[in-house]
Amino acid sequence: MNVFNILLNILNFVVLIIVIILHGNLILYAFLWGISLVVFNLTKYLFFFFTIYRKLPEEKFNVSNSFSSDTEYKTIFITGIRFFFVGIASTLVWNTDTLVISNFINLQSIAPYFITFKLFSVIFGIIFQISNSIMPLLAKEYGNNNWDWINKIYSNMIVLLSILGGACWIGGILFFKDFITLWAGSGNYAGLLMVITFGGYSYLLSMVTLNSGIVNTFNYTSISPYIAWGEALIKIVFSLILVKILGIAGVAIGTFLGSLLIPTWILPIWIRKRSSGKLHYYFPFIRNHFVLVILPVIVVGVLLQLFVSHILILRLLDIAIFLTYFLFSYMAMPVANRIFLFANLNQIFKRIGFTSALVDRLSEENPNAILKNPGGNF
């Protein structure tokens, strides 16, 4: 653990002590921790800038053969500063909501927002893990200039992650009210509009995370600070405007619009440009799947939540709608993507001791569908 991680943990402890001394609650803790993260990251940047960057020599970096003789210390450090600016922008996106809500509504409104956000954060974490798990393989094949394999995996992952993101969106609408009510009480349910909005953000994040991973892995990062700060500024502006009209749901809509208007469409264009057209974003499937599957299921799901009052009937219909979404998504998947899904599920099942004759046959007939590179299995 580096020094800054230690200091961050100490800061977290200090914030907790302050909350205890003030006899505060989770709302005060979230408020103070959000401010502390922003101040901490700004302080870290100033430290590096004035103590390291300003004093770096101009010599070439020749220590390792993995770097060319043209690589300079400053070039390496500029890349780090670039990521640091991205980190500050991400801090603004993820940690300013409590400030907006406490200033424009009240402190009590932070609790339902925070609880709903934390529940969706579990989904965000799953999406991050799935996307990041394939980046080492992509990096290796990028070094081997194996663009056919990279493009195939990229296209398949876009399809699968978009379906997963849609499932998170629909599942949130259908089931999150029950989870939140059981967890924290009905008074902490932030409302259907906020759940719809954060569900939509999960859907966008499923694709944005993969594209961001590609940008970072292939070192297409010169645009990253602009995208990150563009998203942060749009999120803050819309949050400040909409919170006065829609309450805490307006803050969530600001987060959704920040992602929709900047990284969702800029990143695929940037990847295609930097890869000289070698990487193709599977837009036709994204469009058709959203219009023909996700949108109709969301409309039906929202109508059920608004007009069906009998709990048992509602829950049965919710489950039926959720399963229908997966059925229609499967039907919308191209055959190659289905084979890719089943072949890799088969690899997972084999490792935990389960087998499937049908999937075994698919894998044998289509060995190239398995998520592996020329050096070995995934």
Stockholm file with secondary structure:
# STOCKHOLM 1.0

chainA/1-378         MNVFNILLNILNFVVLIIVIILHGNLILYAFLWGISLVVFNLTKYLFFFFTIYRKLPEEKFNVSNSFSSDTEYKTIFITGIRFFFVGIASTLVWNTDTLVISNFINLQSIAPYFITFKLFSVIFGIIFQISNSIMPLLAKEYGNNNWDWINKIYSNMIVLLSILGGACWIGGILFFKDFITLWAGSGNYAGLLMVITFGGYSYLLSMVTLNSGIVNTFNYTSISPYIAWGEALIKIVFSLILVKILGIAGVAIGTFLGSLLIPTWILPIWIRKRSSGKLHYYFPFIRNHFVLVILPVIVVGVLLQLFVSHILILRLLDIAIFLTYFLFSYMAMPVANRIFLFANLNQIFKRIGFTSALVDRLSEENPNAILKNPGGNF
#=GR chainA/1-378 SS CCHHHHHHHHHHHHHHHHHHHTTCCHHHHHHHHHHHHHHHHHHHHHHHHHHTGGGCCCCBCCSCTTSCTTCBHHHHHHHHHHHHHHHHHHHHHHHSHHHHHHHHTCGGGHHHHHHHHHHHHHHHHHHHHHHHHTHHHHHHHHHTTCHHHHHHHHHHHHHHHHHHHHHHHHHHHHHHHHHHHHHHCGGGCCCHHHHHHHHHHHHHHHHHHHHHHHHHHTTCGGGHHHHHHHHHHHHHHHHHHHHHHHTHHHHHHHHHHHHHHTHHHHHHHHHHHHTTTCSCCCHHHHHHHIIIIIHHHHHHHHHHHHHCCCHHHHHHHHHHHHHHHHHHHHHHSCHHHHHHHHHHHHHHHHHTTCCCHHHHHHHHHCGGGSSEETTEEC
#=GC SS_cons         CCHHHHHHHHHHHHHHHHHHHTTCCHHHHHHHHHHHHHHHHHHHHHHHHHHTGGGCCCCBCCSCTTSCTTCBHHHHHHHHHHHHHHHHHHHHHHHSHHHHHHHHTCGGGHHHHHHHHHHHHHHHHHHHHHHHHTHHHHHHHHHTTCHHHHHHHHHHHHHHHHHHHHHHHHHHHHHHHHHHHHHHCGGGCCCHHHHHHHHHHHHHHHHHHHHHHHHHHTTCGGGHHHHHHHHHHHHHHHHHHHHHHHTHHHHHHHHHHHHHHTHHHHHHHHHHHHTTTCSCCCHHHHHHHIIIIIHHHHHHHHHHHHHCCCHHHHHHHHHHHHHHHHHHHHHHSCHHHHHHHHHHHHHHHHHTTCCCHHHHHHHHHCGGGSSEETTEEC
//
